[in-house]
Amino acid sequence: MPIHETEDPAHLSALVGVDHADFLVFYSSRDEVGTLWCPDCREVDGLIRKVFGPSDSPSALIVYVGQRAAWKDPTNPFRGEPWKVQSVPTIIRARDGARLDEEIDTQLASFTEA
């Protein structure tokens, strides 16, 4: 399966030389019962797994950015260089840095084919 996941929460070192994934999917971390705390992440999770899950699909690395308080902290490492993620979920295409952070439900198919 071409979906891989970082530890939860991820460390920046998990993204060093991230050339093994076609796409990076930045998600909220999971709470104590295993649920993504971000409602937008929960909303697109099924679609993400459907698009990136099949063996013939592009590969994706899910990066967990931390719990709500850690994510809201402006010094969260994923908010800075080189990722500059400002909202979750955010999907970054590795080959060109293009990003999708809105309308994922309607734009993901065309974004992954571009």
JOGI-V876683 format. One record per pair of residues at least 12 apart in sequence whose ideal C-beta (glycine too) atoms are under 10 Angstrom apart, sorted by the first residue. I is the first residue (numbers start at 1). GAP is how many residues later the second one is. Records with the same first field share a line. If there is no record, write none. Layout:
I->GAP + GAP
//
This chain:
1->48 + 51 + 52 + 53 + 54 + 56 + 58 + 59
2->18 + 19 + 20 + 21 + 50 + 51 + 52 + 53 + 54 + 55 + 56 + 57 + 58 + 59
3->18 + 20 + 22 + 45 + 46 + 48 + 49 + 50 + 51 + 54 + 56 + 57 + 58 + 59
4->16 + 17 + 21 + 48 + 55 + 56 + 57 + 58 + 59
5->20 + 22 + 55 + 56 + 57 + 58 + 59
6->12 + 18 + 20 + 21 + 55 + 56 + 57 + 58 + 59
7->22 + 56 + 57
8->19 + 20 + 21 + 22 + 26 + 28 + 54 + 55 + 56 + 57 + 58 + 59
9->19 + 20 + 21 + 54 + 55 + 56 + 57 + 58 + 61 + 62 + 67 + 68 + 69
10->16 + 17 + 19 + 51 + 52 + 53 + 54 + 55 + 56 + 67 + 68
11->52 + 66
12->51 + 65 + 66 + 68 + 70 + 71
14->47 + 49 + 50
15->46 + 48 + 62 + 63 + 67 + 68
18->43 + 45 + 74 + 76
19->75 + 76
20->39 + 41 + 74
21->31 + 37 + 38 + 39 + 40 + 41 + 42 + 71 + 73
22->30 + 35 + 36 + 37 + 38 + 39 + 71 + 72 + 73 + 90
23->25 + 28 + 29 + 34 + 35 + 36 + 37 + 38 + 39 + 68 + 69 + 70 + 71 + 72 + 75 + 76 + 77 + 85 + 88 + 89
24->36 + 37 + 38 + 39 + 54 + 59 + 61 + 66 + 67 + 68 + 69 + 70 + 73 + 75
25->16 + 19 + 20 + 23 + 24 + 26 + 27 + 35 + 36 + 37 + 38 + 39 + 63 + 64 + 65 + 66 + 67 + 75 + 79
26->15 + 35 + 36 + 37 + 38 + 39 + 45 + 52 + 57 + 59 + 60 + 61 + 62 + 63 + 64 + 65 + 66 + 73 + 75
27->13 + 14 + 15 + 17 + 18 + 21 + 35 + 36 + 37 + 38 + 61 + 62 + 63 + 64
28->12 + 13 + 14 + 36 + 37 + 38 + 39 + 40 + 42 + 43 + 60 + 61
29->12 + 35 + 36 + 37 + 38 + 39 + 41 + 42 + 59
30->34 + 37
31->36 + 37
32->35
36->28 + 52 + 53
37->29 + 30 + 31 + 34 + 51
38->27 + 30 + 33 + 49 + 50 + 51
40->47 + 48 + 49 + 61 + 62 + 64 + 65
41->21 + 23 + 24 + 47 + 48 + 49 + 63
42->47
43->46 + 61 + 62
44->45 + 47 + 60 + 61 + 64
45->17 + 44
46->59
47->57 + 58 + 59 + 61 + 62
48->12 + 14 + 41 + 43 + 56 + 60
49->13
50->58 + 59
51->40 + 53 + 57 + 58 + 60 + 61
52->39 + 56 + 60
57->55
58->35 + 36 + 37 + 54 + 55
59->35
60->31 + 34 + 52
61->31 + 33
62->27 + 29
63->15 + 20 + 22 + 25 + 27 + 29
64->14 + 24
65->12 + 13 + 14 + 18 + 20 + 23 + 24 + 25
66->12 + 22
71->14 + 16 + 17
78->12
82->15
83->14 + 16
84->13 + 15
85->14 + 16
86->13 + 15
87->14 + 15
88->13
89->12 + 13 + 15
90->12 + 14
91->13 + 16 + 17 + 20 + 21
93->18 + 19 + 21
95->19
96->18
98->13 + 16
99->12
100->12
//
